[in-house]
Amino acid sequence: FAGGSHSKICDRYDVDGYPSLRVLSSTGENLREYRGGRTGPTIASYGRRLAGPQITELKSTKDLKDFIAKHEAAFVLYTPAVEFEGWPELKAAYEGAAAKHYDVANLAIAPEFSGDDLDIRVVQDGKGLQEDEGLGGRIVVYRENEGKSLSSHVNHTVDDVAHWINGHRGIMLPKIDNTNYRDIGSREKPVVIAVMRGRPMPPGVAPDSEEAYKLRQEMEPFEDIPINAEFLVTMRGVAKEKEDSYSFGFIDGKAWQPFVTKYGISTRVLPRLLIMDVKTEHYLPVPVDVKGHHSICEFLEKVNSGEVKMTRNLDALFKVIAKDYWHIGLIGLIVAVIIPIGWSMWGDIAGPDLSKKDN
């Protein structure tokens, strides 16, 4: 429907921008925030996810291999051969987390023996599991030919397991485009964006125009530019080490020029990093002299600890003031405008004697 003609419906479903997508029940209840893509195929895929089971039950090693091969990121809870203390709590937390994220995460449950012959390395807290450490009673996410077990530092509660799943439900360093940018920004942690050097456009062609988009389809991928390829190798290592605190992605700096310049990145000096907290609209252009795996990780740790602060642009600041502090603005309006007017009217009513006394 057209938002401008249906203001009551927009208010009911908290629509503040167009176009907007909502997931509603047959009775019109707002079921959950839409977190799919913005193209026909991705919207259809999101609908199929909502209609499917929250957790897929796997029976064999073949089922498990097929499930992992089918998805970029696949979560598996392994049922132990012998139940142990704490298993019911972990299973309940996994099921609760699945209810929160089954629309965007691929979740399954499988018997412990099914993972024995996968031949995929599994790490936990940065260290590979030993041969005598079984998979039973573990939540493992499989991505990019490696498995990562739920950290030993994560509590077995619905909220904590859901937070871990939400932060690990994609590949570590994806290319950001119109199909995934909203999803990457909704993972409850800041996003580190690698702004890459793009292919130059012919004179007179705007970098964000439709003509430029068509030309890029005919060019070699910007990821293959030598300086970009080298930088992406570094960033994959950084993403692997720091993904518990940040999401990561990369973009074509030329194609996204209006966006990156708005947040303080010059397209003359690329590649470069931009850190954004999409939820709060804080951002930070990483200094150009921060280079190399160690330096980047060290800088990100300073941002994560609060030693280095992010900032906001004026547009975002005004939005926050208008949304969260409107009552303070109303009080200020009363003090600055209404009280002086009322005092002036009272002076006119009270007459000359009061005016002299006031003087």
N, C-alpha and C positions, 0 to 999 in steps of 0.2 A: 504494500500500500504506500501511498505518497505521504511522507511524514508531515509535511506542512499542513495537510488537510485533515490530519487525525491527531491533533495535539494531545487529546486525552489518552489515546492508546500509547503514544510516545512516552507520556508521563508514567503510565502504568508499568511499562517495560524498561524505563530508565534509558531511553534512546536520546543521545545527545550528539549524534553525528550520523552522516549518511554516506553510502548505504550501510545499514546495520543488519546483522543476522541474529536471530534469537531461536532457542530450542524450546518449543512449547509442547505441553501435553494436549491430549484431545479435548480437555476442558479449558484450555487457555492458560494453564499455569506455567510460569517460567521455570523450566526444569534445571537448566545449567547454562553457564556462559558458553557461547559458541567459540570453539577453538580450532576450527578447521581452516582450510585454505580459502581462497577467493576466486577460484576457477571452477568451471562446471565439474570436471572430474574429481577435484578435491572435496567439493561440497557433497557429491554423491558418495565418495568414500567415507566421509565423516558420518553420513546418514546410515551407511551399512554398519559402521562400528557401533553406533547407538542401538541398532537393532540386534546385534550379535551378543554372545555371552560375555560377561565381564572377565571371566578366567577360562581359558581353554584347557581341557583335561587331556593330557598326553599319556599314552599307555606304553610306548616302546621307544627304543633308540631311534628307529626310523621316523616315528612321529616327531621326536625332538629335533632331529636333524632337519626335517622338512620345515618345522616351525621356525627354527633359527635362520635357515636359508631364505625364508619368505620375507623376513622383516629386517630393516636396517638396525633396529634395536629390539631385542627380544628378552623379556624377563621370565625367569623360571624359578619357581619355588620347588625344591626337591624334598619330597617326603622321606623321612629317615626310615631305614629298615626297622629300627627299634626306636620307639618314641622316647624322648628325653625330657627332663624338667625344663620348662620354658617353651617347648614346642607348641602347645595349644595357643599360647600368647602370640608367638610369631605368626602362626597361621591366621589367627584372627586379625592381626595387624595387617597382614598381606591382603586379606579379603576386604578389609575396610579401606585400604589404600586403593585397591582395584575399583571399588565403587566410586572413588573420587576421580580416577584417571583412566578408566577403561576406554574413554572416548578418544584418547590421544596416545595411549601406551598399549603395547602388545604383551599380554600377561598370560602365563600358563602355569600349570602345576604338573609335576612329573615324578615318577618313582626314582629313588636314588640310583638304582642300577643303570637307568637309561643314559646317564651322563658319563659312565665309565669309559666308553669307547669313542668319545667325541674327538679326541686328539686336539682339543683347544685349550690353551693355557688359561688358567684362572688365577687372578691376583686378588689379594685383600690387603688394604692399607699399604699398597705399594709393593707388596712382596708376593711371589708366586706360592701357591699352595703346594705343600709337600705331598708325596705319594701316599703317605699314611693318613692324610687329612681328607676325609670323605666329603662328598657334596651334600649328603643328607642334612636337612635342617638349615640349608643356606638359600638365600635369594641371590641369584646370579643374573646379571645383564650381559648379553652377548652382543658385541658390536665390533665391526672391523676385525674379525678373526681373533678376537680375544674376549675372555670372560672377566667380569669384575664382580666380586662378591660384596654383599652389603657390609659396610664398614663395621668393625667391632665397636666403634664409638657411637653408633646410631642406636638409640633406644628402641625396643620392640613395641612401639605404640603406633596407632593408626596415623597420627599426624607426622611423626618422624619418618616412618617408612614411606608414607605418601610423598613427603618432601624429597626424600632420596630418589624415589622413582621419577618424580616430576623433573628432577635435575639431570637425570641420566637417560631420558627416553629418546634421544636422538644421537646421530653421529657426533663426534667431538668437535669437528671443524667444518660445518656445512657452508655451502655458498648461500648467502641470504638473497631471497628474491620475493616476488609478490605472493608466492604460495606458502611461505613459511615465516615471514618476518614477525607476524603477530604471535605465532606459536613460540618462537625462540625468545621473544620478549616476555612471555608469560610463565617462565620457569622459576620464578621466585628468587632470582639472584641476578646481579648485574651482568651485562653482556659486554664482552671484549670484542670489538669489531676491528678486523684487519682491513684497513682501507688500502686497496691495491692500485697500482698504476694501470690505467686503462689504455686501450688503443686510441690514438688521436683520431678525431673526426675531420672531414674536409672543411675548409673555411665556409662559414655561414650556416653550418649545421649545429643546432643547439644540442648539447650533450644529453638532455633529457627528453628530446623530441621523438616522435614516432619514426621519423626518417633515420635517426641515429640508432634506434632499436633494431630496425631492419638491417642496417649496415653491420651492426655487431654480430648478427646471426651468420653473416657471410665471412666474418673474420676468424682468424685463429683465436682460441680462447685466451682471455687476458691472463689466466692462471699460468699459461705457458711462457709468458715473458720471463726471461732468466732471473731478473731481480725479484719478481713475484714468486717464482717457483722456489727460490732459495728461502725467501721469507716465510712461505707457507710450511716448509719443512721445519723451520724453527718454531712456528706457532703450533704445529701439531704436537710437538714435544711439550710446549707450554700448556696446551689444553689438556693433555693427558695428566699433567702434574697438578693443575689448578682447577679442574672441573668441579670439584666439590664446592668451590666458592664462586665460580663464574661460569656462565655460558660463553661459547665462542662462535664466531662466524666470520666470513670475509665477503667483501663487496667490491665491485668495480668503481673506483673513485671517480672516474669520468661520468659513468652512468648515474651515479648518486651525487653528483657535484652540488646541486642546491642543498641537499641534506647535510653533507659533510661540512660545507662552508658555514652553514648555520651554526654548527657546533665547534667552530674554531679550527677546522682542518684545512690547510691550504693544499690544493691539488698539485702544486708545484713541487712539493716535497713528499713523495710517496715511494714505498709503502710506509704507513704509519698506523698507530693504534688509537682507537677512540673507545672509552669506557662509558657505558650508559646504564642507568637504572631506569628502565622503561616505566615502572610503576610510579616512581616519585619524580621522574623527569630530571634527575641529576645527571650530569655528564662531566667528562674530563678528557681533554686531548692529551695523550701521553707525550711527553717531551721527545723531540726528534733524536736526542742523544741517548735515549734508552733503547739499546739494541742488544741482540744476543739472548739466548735462553736464560742465563743466570740473571742478567740485568732486568729482563722483563718480569721474571718470577719475583724478584726482590721488590720491584716497584709495585706489582699487584698485591703483594703481601702488605706493603705499607698502606695501600688504599683500603684493603680489607680490614686492617687494624684501626683505621681512622687517622693514622699519622699523616697521610696525604688526603686532603678533602676534595670531594667533587663539588660542583657548583650547579646553579640553575640559570637558564636564560630568563629574561623579563616576562616573556609570554607565559612560561610555565609558572612563574611566581605569581602573576596576576590571576591565573586560573585557580591556584591553591587558595589565594586570598578570597576570591569570589565564592569558592565552594565551601571552605572550612571556617572562614573568619568574617562572614557577611554580617553576623550579629554585632561584631566590634565596629564594623563600618557603619552600621545603622545607628549605634550609640554615638559615634563620632559625628554623624550627620545631624543628630538631634542637638548635640552640644554646640556645633559650629553654626547651625542655621536656625533651627526652630526656637531655641532659647533666646537668642538675641532679638528675633522678630517678636516673640511673646513679650519680652521686656520692653521693647519699644511701644507695643500696643498698650501695655499697662501704664506706661508713662503718659501716653495721650489721654487715657481714661481718667487717671488720678488727678490731672490738672496741673496748673503752673506751680502750685506750692511744692508738690513733690519733685517737680523738675528742678526747682531752685535748690531744694535740699540735696538732691543728687549731685548737682553741680558743685 
